Amino acid sequence: MCADTPDYKDTLNLPETEFPMRAGLPKREPGWLDRWAQIGVYDRLRETAEGREPFILHDGPPYANGHLHIGHALNKTIKDMIVRSHQMMGRDARYVPGWDCHGLPIEWKIEEQYRKKGRNKDDVPVIDFRQECRKFAEGWVDVQRDEFKRLGVTGKWDDPYLTMNFHAERVIAEEFMKFLMNGTLYQGSKPVMWSPMEQTALAEAEVEYHDKESFTIWVKFRVDSYAPGATDASDEEATDTQGAAVVAAAQDVRDALVGAYVVIWTTTPWTIPSNKAVVFGADYDYGLYEVTGTPDECWLKTGERYILADKLAAQTFAKARLEDSQWTRVQDVTTDQLSALTLKHPLAGAEGANGEWDDVRDFRAADFVTDEEGTGFVHCAPSHGMEEYELYRGLGMLEQVITYNVMDDGGFRADLPFFGGKYILNRKGGEGDANKAVIDKLVEVGGLMARGKIKHSYPHSWRSKAPVIYRNTPQWFAAIDRKVGDGQDTHGETIRERALTSIEELVKFTPPSGRNRLHAMMETRPDWVLSRQRAWGVPLTCFTKKGALPTDPDFLLRDAAVNARIAEAFEAEGADAWYKDGAKERFLGSDHDPAEWEQVFDILDVWFDSGSTHAFVLRDRADGAPDGIADVYMEGTDQHRGWFHSSLLEACGTLGRAPYRNVVTHGFTLDEKGNKMSKSLGNTIAPEDVIKQYGADILRLWVAQTDYTGDQRIGPEILKGTADSYRRLRNTMRFLLGNLSGFTDTEKVDPSEMPELERWVLHRLAELDVRVREGYAAFDFQGVFRALFEFCTIDLSSVYFDIRKDALYCDADDALRRRASRTVLDILFHRLTTWLAPILVFTMEEVWLERFPGDDSSVHLVDIPETPSAWLDPALAAKWVGIRKVRRVVTAALEIQRRDKVIGASLEAAPVVHIRESDVLSDVKSVDFEDICITSAISLTNDPIPAEAFRLPEIEGVGVVFETADGEKCQRCWKILPDVGTHAHPGVCGRCDEALG
């Protein structure tokens, strides 16, 4: 610049904004939270949304017993994005957060506190114990509420639902009593998953599977007799030579098989004392095998005979340490012959057994036997196995085969010979002494063929982490195949029918695979175990007739007046009312003699509590769902067997259908390498740590960038990438704010008067509006964010902003091009802030307040603006596809010149662009292409492309020959033009001279 040339910097319209490049989210986000609470954003939305169509996401209650983990953060953030996006699309989107407060995890924590102090829970009055559980839950609700709010989650935080609130306990009891009254409740004795550590039944959803090393044994059941049926001739029937031959053949079979051993294989030696039968497969080939030699240290003896499935014989003998040469197959054993055998328990006749196992064992075919592992025979203890239980229930033989050898604490009954007082687990949940005692006794009596150990997947309580067992015990069940006597048969007569109809016809699943998963579970699931043998929860509010059997019609008291008294008491006093002195007399009233009725003190499965929430949240609250049905239930994939499942069962039993219209499922969160997070591996990432380092918006952006329908990964490197994406978006918003400084409605330009470039941006906005709305409606946050991020970083930052900087900075204030551009920036501002607000709740609030400060101002109080469909211009968009392709070739050619330091900036260039296609050339000539390419000049021609021209292989028919611009550099806009210096204002071009006035 010459000494006498003025400094024109102050004449430029440079961006003006106090919006910082560095976000400082960890420090600044709490201030926005306080501001939202102060101005009451959530409640104000409820007021302004009155009359809109409600949209209800019903919150699956987290458990109130610990700090949040990354899965909680993922879950609540997705829910928040769903609620906020639907609110901003014109619905009345309500969100009532809730907590699951009853149940074993909390009770277990209080017991742990007692044990540390040397106290015994059983010595504490039950109401006092329950009050301690309540206080514990209250404390964690407060902690988790603050942690959830810190994530930026909106909702009715000052009035959440708690399953331990008195009204909730009342409704849970009322829902249970509907099962009582509609005939689906019954008491039965069947094997259920039982936790010896916690001394209660567990539901499948309360169980997780871990590898466990178990004892495995091959046990010998001696064939006691052979009694052929009608197809075999008896001695009395043998009156001729043929009959005598049949009798002789039968005798040969008897001689061969009686005294042989049927061998079973099991990984639960402790169930052998409860064995009542052995079963085989009707479709498998069996043979009689004889031991011809034995090695040292072997329990088998030469000459012993064994009946085994042919497919499994070799591996069974190998387990007994026999070589192939030490055993031989003697003959076939048909299934008819197997059916004629009777077996003796290996402990039958043992000294000191007192006849405990002397009864003959039942022996028959069963369809659950396989020939994939074991011996081809399965030992049956129907008290400890559901398949065996179902088999003998179907045969009407349960009374003969059910045992009660295992007590609540996993110990054998005291008077069980040899094993009384032995425990399956020790008091810390490890291996007890029961398995070893059984194995040692079998060795002593010669009942063992082989033994070993196996590592396999085994069910554990997800609370105590200790193994569980199957144990026959009286429990309360909801029958899912019994006709529900409530008259709500629109979707089926039974709970199962209603559930399957709901899944097939009434509910949409995201992802769609959730439908098949839940459907498969509901097709095959057994009756619902409702009872738990604990203290903290809602009791099973029912009475049983003294002396009556569970099958008797009058076993259960069904009295609406009694139910009403219970409900009234629970509303006023909570479920503790059930445990107060005189409760039975109070509830039975004068209509029933308390001496004739027993009060049930089991508590309800906590899944029944959470499954009932639709009644006391969706139905009963003023901000619930008008028809009691939620628009969305959204939880992790494990909830197909948890909350989705229990809510479906409960509602189908009381409401007649599913309580939801959409089921949205997210996967599990893994570390960067795809490993499951665990404290032992040291790869956990706490939401609190991410927020302290980056801020909650980065965590929310990570959620939006992931495909939550599968498993997600998170870690330091992934979060760095997320933070980089955030910075790029932040720069986009900063550009908008800086270039909208001072913008007023008087500047606005109608789209019909705008240059093509602006109309192309409006077209893209109209396309995006459809994409964003459809994506939010389908809960596709990854798709929404990807579309917006690519638009911001490519269409805007790399193209539109890059091109229009010159006009925004250098054009006259009232120039049409500048006004049109500022109009588009304003339109962009309103759409981008609202489109992104459900994801980046803090940052978009910051952006909004930078432009629209005010005590009551908030982006979260506005809706996504309607975008005119008239902005769509497919023909223009197609034209600009071609223009942008040519631009790409030009900018790539100039980048090489910049790299080689031939030029310092693209404004020093005036390239010649060869375009083969005449229609593309015509399109390019119709716009100010030098401005599009940010050059000072440009020449367009359809002359043949010279050999030396620059090309991009992916764009055919375009070549660029580099030329430098002629003229002087404008001291205001920096373009190099021939007319610089020829105008009133020294050192500027004509455009800048006009702008200076």
Solvent accessible surface area in square Angstrom, and as a share of the most:
residue,aa,sasa,rsa
1,M,136,0.61
2,C,91,0.54
3,A,116,0.90
4,D,121,0.63
5,T,19,0.11
6,P,60,0.38
7,D,107,0.55
8,Y,10,0.04
9,K,126,0.54
10,D,139,0.72
11,T,57,0.33
12,L,38,0.19
13,N,42,0.21
14,L,67,0.33
15,P,58,0.36
16,E,121,0.54
17,T,42,0.25
18,E,155,0.70
19,F,1,0.00
20,P,50,0.31
21,M,115,0.51
22,R,208,0.76
23,A,14,0.11
24,G,41,0.39
25,L,4,0.02
26,P,40,0.25
27,K,183,0.78
28,R,96,0.35
29,E,0,0.00
30,P,52,0.33
31,G,41,0.40
32,W,22,0.08
33,L,37,0.19
34,D,99,0.51
35,R,46,0.17
36,W,25,0.09
37,A,78,0.61
38,Q,155,0.69
39,I,26,0.13
40,G,23,0.22
41,V,11,0.06
42,Y,22,0.08
43,D,59,0.31
44,R,71,0.26
45,L,19,0.09
46,R,42,0.15
47,E,122,0.55
48,T,107,0.62
49,A,0,0.00
50,E,146,0.66
51,G,83,0.80
52,R,72,0.26
53,E,113,0.51
54,P,34,0.21
55,F,8,0.03
56,I,9,0.05
57,L,2,0.01
58,H,2,0.01
59,D,0,0.00
60,G,6,0.05
61,P,19,0.12
62,P,18,0.12
63,Y,34,0.13
64,A,0,0.00
65,N,42,0.22
66,G,20,0.19
67,H,121,0.54
68,L,17,0.08
69,H,104,0.47
70,I,9,0.05
71,G,18,0.17
72,H,40,0.18
73,A,0,0.00
74,L,1,0.00
75,N,16,0.08
76,K,4,0.02
77,T,0,0.00
78,I,0,0.00
79,K,0,0.00
80,D,1,0.00
81,M,0,0.00
82,I,0,0.00
83,V,4,0.02
84,R,19,0.07
85,S,0,0.00
86,H,12,0.05
87,Q,8,0.04
88,M,5,0.02
89,M,41,0.19
90,G,30,0.29
91,R,54,0.20
92,D,8,0.04
93,A,2,0.02
94,R,38,0.14
95,Y,1,0.01
96,V,10,0.06
97,P,1,0.00
98,G,1,0.01
99,W,2,0.01
100,D,12,0.06
101,C,0,0.00
102,H,0,0.00
103,G,1,0.01
104,L,8,0.04
105,P,8,0.05
106,I,0,0.00
107,E,0,0.00
108,W,31,0.11
109,K,78,0.33
110,I,4,0.02
111,E,18,0.08
112,E,59,0.26
113,Q,74,0.33
114,Y,5,0.02
115,R,124,0.45
116,K,178,0.75
117,K,149,0.63
118,G,70,0.67
119,R,108,0.40
120,N,79,0.40
121,K,44,0.19
122,D,121,0.63
123,D,114,0.59
124,V,21,0.12
125,P,84,0.53
126,V,53,0.31
127,I,46,0.23
128,D,72,0.37
129,F,3,0.01
130,R,1,0.00
131,Q,81,0.36
132,E,61,0.27
133,C,0,0.00
134,R,29,0.11
135,K,153,0.65
136,F,35,0.15
137,A,0,0.00
138,E,79,0.36
139,G,37,0.35
140,W,56,0.20
141,V,4,0.02
142,D,73,0.38
143,V,51,0.29
144,Q,2,0.01
145,R,49,0.18
146,D,95,0.49
147,E,48,0.21
148,F,1,0.00
149,K,73,0.31
150,R,46,0.17
151,L,1,0.01
152,G,1,0.01
153,V,6,0.04
154,T,23,0.13
155,G,8,0.07
156,K,42,0.18
157,W,22,0.08
158,D,111,0.58
159,D,68,0.35
160,P,16,0.10
161,Y,7,0.03
162,L,26,0.13
163,T,0,0.00
164,M,3,0.01
165,N,60,0.31
166,F,83,0.34
167,H,69,0.31
168,A,4,0.03
169,E,0,0.00
170,R,67,0.24
171,V,1,0.00
172,I,0,0.00
173,A,0,0.00
174,E,43,0.19
175,E,1,0.01
176,F,0,0.00
177,M,7,0.03
178,K,76,0.32
179,F,0,0.00
180,L,2,0.01
181,M,81,0.36
182,N,14,0.07
183,G,21,0.20
184,T,0,0.00
185,L,2,0.01
186,Y,38,0.14
187,Q,46,0.21
188,G,16,0.15
189,S,37,0.24
190,K,10,0.04
191,P,3,0.02
192,V,6,0.04
193,M,16,0.07
194,W,2,0.01
195,S,1,0.00
196,P,1,0.00
197,M,33,0.15
198,E,0,0.00
199,Q,73,0.33
200,T,2,0.01
201,A,0,0.00
202,L,4,0.02
203,A,18,0.14
204,E,77,0.34
205,A,16,0.13
206,E,5,0.02
207,V,1,0.00
208,E,44,0.20
209,Y,108,0.41
210,H,72,0.32
211,D,102,0.53
212,K,39,0.17
213,E,99,0.45
214,S,6,0.04
215,F,47,0.20
216,T,6,0.03
217,I,0,0.00
218,W,17,0.06
219,V,0,0.00
220,K,8,0.04
221,F,0,0.00
222,R,105,0.39
223,V,0,0.00
224,D,49,0.25
225,S,41,0.26
226,Y,12,0.05
227,A,67,0.52
228,P,35,0.22
229,G,50,0.48
230,A,112,0.87
231,T,126,0.74
232,D,48,0.25
233,A,24,0.18
234,S,48,0.31
235,D,102,0.53
236,E,147,0.66
237,E,111,0.50
238,A,31,0.24
239,T,121,0.70
240,D,84,0.43
241,T,118,0.69
242,Q,140,0.62
243,G,11,0.11
244,A,53,0.41
245,A,61,0.47
246,V,57,0.33
247,V,29,0.16
248,A,54,0.42
249,A,55,0.42
250,A,9,0.07
251,Q,75,0.33
252,D,93,0.48
253,V,20,0.12
254,R,76,0.28
255,D,87,0.45
256,A,20,0.15
257,L,0,0.00
258,V,43,0.25
259,G,19,0.18
260,A,0,0.00
261,Y,44,0.17
262,V,0,0.00
263,V,0,0.00
264,I,0,0.00
265,W,52,0.18
266,T,13,0.07
267,T,32,0.19
268,T,33,0.19
269,P,0,0.00
270,W,11,0.04
271,T,7,0.04
272,I,0,0.00
273,P,4,0.03
274,S,2,0.01
275,N,1,0.00
276,K,48,0.20
277,A,0,0.00
278,V,0,0.00
279,V,0,0.00
280,F,1,0.00
281,G,3,0.03
282,A,60,0.46
283,D,135,0.70
284,Y,59,0.23
285,D,109,0.56
286,Y,4,0.02
287,G,0,0.00
288,L,1,0.01
289,Y,7,0.03
290,E,56,0.25
291,V,0,0.00
292,T,66,0.38
293,G,17,0.17
294,T,50,0.29
295,P,44,0.28
296,D,129,0.67
297,E,148,0.67
298,C,29,0.17
299,W,91,0.32
300,L,5,0.02
301,K,137,0.58
302,T,87,0.51
303,G,37,0.36
304,E,31,0.14
305,R,59,0.21
306,Y,0,0.00
307,I,0,0.00
308,L,0,0.00
309,A,1,0.01
310,D,45,0.23
311,K,126,0.53
312,L,4,0.02
313,A,3,0.02
314,A,53,0.41
315,Q,86,0.38
316,T,1,0.00
317,F,0,0.00
318,A,61,0.47
319,K,112,0.48
320,A,5,0.04
321,R,146,0.53
322,L,8,0.04
323,E,115,0.52
324,D,111,0.57
325,S,98,0.63
326,Q,34,0.15
327,W,44,0.15
328,T,60,0.35
329,R,95,0.35
330,V,70,0.40
331,Q,57,0.25
332,D,89,0.46
333,V,4,0.02
334,T,69,0.40
335,T,38,0.22
336,D,108,0.56
337,Q,37,0.16
338,L,0,0.00
339,S,67,0.43
340,A,11,0.09
341,L,5,0.03
342,T,40,0.23
343,L,0,0.00
344,K,54,0.23
345,H,4,0.02
346,P,20,0.13
347,L,0,0.00
348,A,29,0.23
349,G,64,0.62
350,A,17,0.13
351,E,168,0.75
352,G,45,0.43
353,A,1,0.01
354,N,137,0.70
355,G,40,0.39
356,E,64,0.29
357,W,4,0.01
358,D,57,0.29
359,D,97,0.50
360,V,77,0.44
361,R,5,0.02
362,D,35,0.18
363,F,15,0.06
364,R,69,0.25
365,A,41,0.32
366,A,10,0.07
367,D,145,0.75
368,F,38,0.16
369,V,6,0.03
370,T,68,0.39
371,D,24,0.13
372,E,126,0.56
373,E,104,0.47
374,G,11,0.10
375,T,0,0.00
376,G,2,0.02
377,F,5,0.02
378,V,47,0.27
379,H,15,0.07
380,C,0,0.00
381,A,2,0.02
382,P,0,0.00
383,S,1,0.01
384,H,19,0.08
385,G,9,0.09
386,M,43,0.19
387,E,101,0.45
388,E,25,0.11
389,Y,10,0.04
390,E,65,0.29
391,L,40,0.20
392,Y,0,0.00
393,R,107,0.39
394,G,69,0.66
395,L,75,0.38
396,G,65,0.63
397,M,38,0.17
398,L,39,0.20
399,E,169,0.76
400,Q,111,0.49
401,V,4,0.02
402,I,30,0.15
403,T,18,0.11
404,Y,123,0.47
405,N,5,0.03
406,V,5,0.03
407,M,72,0.32
408,D,64,0.33
409,D,37,0.19
410,G,0,0.00
411,G,3,0.02
412,F,6,0.03
413,R,52,0.19
414,A,97,0.75
415,D,107,0.55
416,L,4,0.02
417,P,16,0.10
418,F,62,0.26
419,F,2,0.01
420,G,29,0.28
421,G,42,0.40
422,K,67,0.29
423,Y,77,0.29
424,I,7,0.03
425,L,6,0.03
426,N,63,0.32
427,R,125,0.46
428,K,189,0.80
429,G,9,0.09
430,G,31,0.30
431,E,75,0.34
432,G,14,0.13
433,D,68,0.35
434,A,0,0.00
435,N,11,0.06
436,K,124,0.52
437,A,19,0.15
438,V,0,0.00
439,I,4,0.02
440,D,60,0.31
441,K,30,0.13
442,L,0,0.00
443,V,50,0.29
444,E,123,0.55
445,V,52,0.30
446,G,42,0.40
447,G,4,0.04
448,L,2,0.01
449,M,2,0.01
450,A,4,0.03
451,R,126,0.46
452,G,29,0.28
453,K,122,0.52
454,I,57,0.29
455,K,141,0.60
456,H,48,0.21
457,S,71,0.46
458,Y,30,0.11
459,P,21,0.13
460,H,14,0.06
461,S,0,0.00
462,W,82,0.29
463,R,28,0.10
464,S,24,0.16
465,K,113,0.48
466,A,6,0.04
467,P,13,0.08
468,V,1,0.01
469,I,6,0.03
470,Y,84,0.32
471,R,20,0.07
472,N,6,0.03
473,T,10,0.06
474,P,73,0.46
475,Q,0,0.00
476,W,4,0.01
477,F,1,0.00
478,A,0,0.00
479,A,6,0.05
480,I,1,0.00
481,D,84,0.44
482,R,105,0.38
483,K,120,0.51
484,V,1,0.01
485,G,60,0.58
486,D,49,0.26
487,G,70,0.68
488,Q,67,0.30
489,D,57,0.30
490,T,122,0.71
491,H,42,0.19
492,G,16,0.15
493,E,78,0.35
494,T,15,0.09
495,I,0,0.00
496,R,39,0.14
497,E,83,0.37
498,R,0,0.00
499,A,0,0.00
500,L,33,0.16
501,T,29,0.17
502,S,0,0.00
503,I,1,0.00
504,E,94,0.42
505,E,127,0.57
506,L,49,0.24
507,V,7,0.04
508,K,123,0.52
509,F,7,0.03
510,T,25,0.14
511,P,29,0.18
512,P,106,0.67
513,S,73,0.47
514,G,3,0.03
515,R,74,0.27
516,N,108,0.55
517,R,93,0.34
518,L,0,0.00
519,H,36,0.16
520,A,54,0.42
521,M,46,0.21
522,M,0,0.00
523,E,90,0.41
524,T,112,0.65
525,R,41,0.15
526,P,76,0.48
527,D,29,0.15
528,W,10,0.04
529,V,24,0.14
530,L,0,0.00
531,S,0,0.00
532,R,11,0.04
533,Q,51,0.23
534,R,30,0.11
535,A,11,0.08
536,W,1,0.00
537,G,1,0.01
538,V,0,0.00
539,P,0,0.00
540,L,0,0.00
541,T,1,0.00
542,C,2,0.01
543,F,2,0.01
544,T,14,0.08
545,K,56,0.24
546,K,91,0.38
547,G,87,0.84
548,A,21,0.16
549,L,114,0.57
550,P,61,0.39
551,T,122,0.71
552,D,49,0.25
553,P,127,0.80
554,D,75,0.39
555,F,16,0.07
556,L,15,0.08
557,L,16,0.08
558,R,98,0.36
559,D,29,0.15
560,A,69,0.54
561,A,44,0.34
562,V,4,0.02
563,N,19,0.10
564,A,60,0.46
565,R,74,0.27
566,I,1,0.00
567,A,4,0.03
568,E,122,0.55
569,A,4,0.03
570,F,0,0.00
571,E,66,0.30
572,A,72,0.56
573,E,47,0.21
574,G,0,0.00
575,A,0,0.00
576,D,8,0.04
577,A,0,0.00
578,W,1,0.00
579,Y,30,0.11
580,K,81,0.34
581,D,150,0.78
582,G,43,0.42
583,A,5,0.04
584,K,40,0.17
585,E,89,0.40
586,R,110,0.40
587,F,0,0.00
588,L,0,0.00
589,G,27,0.26
590,S,118,0.76
591,D,89,0.46
592,H,40,0.18
593,D,71,0.37
594,P,35,0.22
595,A,67,0.52
596,E,78,0.35
597,W,16,0.06
598,E,84,0.38
599,Q,26,0.12
600,V,17,0.09
601,F,105,0.44
602,D,30,0.16
603,I,3,0.01
604,L,1,0.01
605,D,0,0.00
606,V,12,0.07
607,W,38,0.13
608,F,0,0.00
609,D,1,0.00
610,S,2,0.01
611,G,0,0.00
612,S,0,0.00
613,T,0,0.00
614,H,7,0.03
615,A,1,0.01
616,F,9,0.04
617,V,3,0.02
618,L,2,0.01
619,R,111,0.41
620,D,56,0.29
621,R,47,0.17
622,A,112,0.87
623,D,29,0.15
624,G,4,0.04
625,A,7,0.06
626,P,109,0.68
627,D,80,0.41
628,G,7,0.06
629,I,11,0.05
630,A,0,0.00
631,D,21,0.11
632,V,0,0.00
633,Y,1,0.00
634,M,0,0.00
635,E,18,0.08
636,G,8,0.08
637,T,30,0.17
638,D,50,0.26
639,Q,33,0.15
640,H,4,0.02
641,R,66,0.24
642,G,2,0.02
643,W,6,0.02
644,F,0,0.00
645,H,14,0.06
646,S,5,0.03
647,S,0,0.00
648,L,0,0.00
649,L,1,0.01
650,E,0,0.00
651,A,0,0.00
652,C,0,0.00
653,G,0,0.00
654,T,15,0.09
655,L,60,0.30
656,G,4,0.04
657,R,45,0.17
658,A,0,0.00
659,P,0,0.00
660,Y,1,0.00
661,R,87,0.32
662,N,29,0.15
663,V,0,0.00
664,V,0,0.00
665,T,5,0.03
666,H,14,0.06
667,G,5,0.04
668,F,104,0.43
669,T,16,0.10
670,L,30,0.15
671,D,17,0.09
672,E,52,0.23
673,K,166,0.70
674,G,24,0.23
675,N,67,0.34
676,K,151,0.64
677,M,29,0.13
678,S,37,0.24
679,K,186,0.79
680,S,109,0.70
681,L,120,0.59
682,G,65,0.62
683,N,29,0.15
684,T,70,0.41
685,I,30,0.15
686,A,38,0.30
687,P,7,0.04
688,E,103,0.46
689,D,84,0.43
690,V,5,0.03
691,I,14,0.07
692,K,133,0.57
693,Q,127,0.57
694,Y,40,0.15
695,G,0,0.00
696,A,0,0.00
697,D,0,0.00
698,I,5,0.03
699,L,0,0.00
700,R,0,0.00
701,L,0,0.00
702,W,3,0.01
703,V,2,0.01
704,A,0,0.00
705,Q,54,0.24
706,T,20,0.12
707,D,76,0.39
708,Y,9,0.03
709,T,46,0.27
710,G,31,0.30
711,D,83,0.43
712,Q,4,0.02
713,R,121,0.44
714,I,0,0.00
715,G,2,0.02
716,P,85,0.53
717,E,111,0.50
718,I,59,0.30
719,L,8,0.04
720,K,112,0.47
721,G,40,0.38
722,T,3,0.02
723,A,7,0.06
724,D,63,0.33
725,S,14,0.09
726,Y,8,0.03
727,R,128,0.47
728,R,114,0.42
729,L,1,0.01
730,R,3,0.01
731,N,70,0.36
732,T,2,0.01
733,M,0,0.00
734,R,81,0.30
735,F,29,0.12
736,L,0,0.00
737,L,11,0.05
738,G,2,0.02
739,N,8,0.04
740,L,6,0.03
741,S,48,0.31
742,G,65,0.62
743,F,24,0.10
744,T,71,0.42
745,D,106,0.55
746,T,123,0.71
747,E,29,0.13
748,K,92,0.39
749,V,7,0.04
750,D,80,0.41
751,P,37,0.24
752,S,94,0.61
753,E,103,0.46
754,M,8,0.03
755,P,39,0.25
756,E,39,0.17
757,L,3,0.02
758,E,0,0.00
759,R,76,0.28
760,W,9,0.03
761,V,1,0.00
762,L,3,0.02
763,H,7,0.03
764,R,54,0.20
765,L,0,0.00
766,A,3,0.03
767,E,70,0.31
768,L,6,0.03
769,D,12,0.06
770,V,76,0.44
771,R,85,0.31
772,V,0,0.00
773,R,50,0.18
774,E,108,0.48
775,G,2,0.02
776,Y,0,0.00
777,A,54,0.42
778,A,49,0.38
779,F,9,0.04
780,D,52,0.27
781,F,2,0.01
782,Q,43,0.19
783,G,9,0.08
784,V,0,0.00
785,F,7,0.03
786,R,129,0.47
787,A,21,0.16
788,L,0,0.00
789,F,33,0.14
790,E,84,0.38
791,F,2,0.01
792,C,0,0.00
793,T,10,0.06
794,I,85,0.43
795,D,11,0.06
796,L,0,0.00
797,S,48,0.31
798,S,59,0.38
799,V,8,0.05
800,Y,0,0.00
801,F,6,0.02
802,D,50,0.26
803,I,5,0.03
804,R,12,0.04
805,K,81,0.34
806,D,33,0.17
807,A,1,0.01
808,L,2,0.01
809,Y,45,0.17
810,C,8,0.05
811,D,8,0.04
812,A,26,0.20
813,D,92,0.47
814,D,109,0.56
815,A,27,0.21
816,L,83,0.41
817,R,53,0.19
818,R,17,0.06
819,R,61,0.22
820,A,0,0.00
821,S,0,0.00
822,R,13,0.05
823,T,6,0.04
824,V,0,0.00
825,L,0,0.00
826,D,9,0.05
827,I,23,0.12
828,L,0,0.00
829,F,0,0.00
830,H,50,0.22
831,R,18,0.06
832,L,0,0.00
833,T,0,0.00
834,T,2,0.01
835,W,0,0.00
836,L,0,0.00
837,A,0,0.00
838,P,0,0.00
839,I,0,0.00
840,L,1,0.00
841,V,0,0.00
842,F,0,0.00
843,T,1,0.01
844,M,1,0.00
845,E,0,0.00
846,E,8,0.03
847,V,0,0.00
848,W,21,0.07
849,L,30,0.15
850,E,65,0.29
851,R,48,0.17
852,F,68,0.28
853,P,104,0.65
854,G,37,0.36
855,D,126,0.65
856,D,88,0.45
857,S,22,0.14
858,S,3,0.02
859,V,0,0.00
860,H,6,0.03
861,L,41,0.21
862,V,51,0.29
863,D,53,0.28
864,I,6,0.03
865,P,37,0.23
866,E,139,0.62
867,T,19,0.11
868,P,59,0.37
869,S,88,0.57
870,A,90,0.70
871,W,35,0.12
872,L,71,0.36
873,D,46,0.24
874,P,99,0.62
875,A,77,0.60
876,L,14,0.07
877,A,17,0.13
878,A,67,0.52
879,K,40,0.17
880,W,2,0.01
881,V,84,0.48
882,G,18,0.17
883,I,0,0.00
884,R,56,0.21
885,K,98,0.41
886,V,1,0.01
887,R,21,0.08
888,R,117,0.43
889,V,0,0.00
890,V,0,0.00
891,T,47,0.27
892,A,29,0.22
893,A,6,0.04
894,L,2,0.01
895,E,89,0.40
896,I,53,0.27
897,Q,38,0.17
898,R,88,0.32
899,R,164,0.60
900,D,76,0.40
901,K,177,0.75
902,V,83,0.48
903,I,8,0.04
904,G,56,0.54
905,A,45,0.35
906,S,16,0.10
907,L,32,0.16
908,E,60,0.27
909,A,0,0.00
910,A,17,0.13
911,P,0,0.00
912,V,36,0.21
913,V,0,0.00
914,H,14,0.06
915,I,2,0.01
916,R,148,0.54
917,E,96,0.43
918,S,79,0.51
919,D,93,0.48
920,V,36,0.20
921,L,14,0.07
922,S,67,0.43
923,D,43,0.22
924,V,0,0.00
925,K,116,0.49
926,S,68,0.44
927,V,24,0.14
928,D,86,0.44
929,F,2,0.01
930,E,56,0.25
931,D,21,0.11
932,I,8,0.04
933,C,2,0.01
934,I,42,0.21
935,T,0,0.00
936,S,6,0.04
937,A,41,0.31
938,I,28,0.14
939,S,55,0.35
940,L,36,0.18
941,T,26,0.15
942,N,89,0.46
943,D,80,0.42
944,P,123,0.78
945,I,30,0.15
946,P,38,0.24
947,A,98,0.76
948,E,133,0.60
949,A,8,0.07
950,F,50,0.21
951,R,109,0.40
952,L,30,0.15
953,P,123,0.78
954,E,107,0.48
955,I,13,0.07
956,E,151,0.68
957,G,9,0.08
958,V,8,0.05
959,G,0,0.00
960,V,3,0.02
961,V,27,0.16
962,F,50,0.21
963,E,83,0.37
964,T,78,0.45
965,A,14,0.11
966,D,109,0.57
967,G,44,0.42
968,E,113,0.50
969,K,93,0.39
970,C,0,0.00
971,Q,44,0.20
972,R,12,0.04
973,C,10,0.06
974,W,155,0.54
975,K,25,0.10
976,I,28,0.14
977,L,37,0.18
978,P,106,0.66
979,D,49,0.26
980,V,14,0.08
981,G,51,0.49
982,T,98,0.57
983,H,61,0.27
984,A,93,0.72
985,H,50,0.22
986,P,65,0.41
987,G,16,0.15
988,V,0,0.00
989,C,2,0.01
990,G,24,0.23
991,R,61,0.22
992,C,0,0.00
993,D,26,0.13
994,E,137,0.61
995,A,27,0.21
996,L,43,0.21
997,G,82,0.79
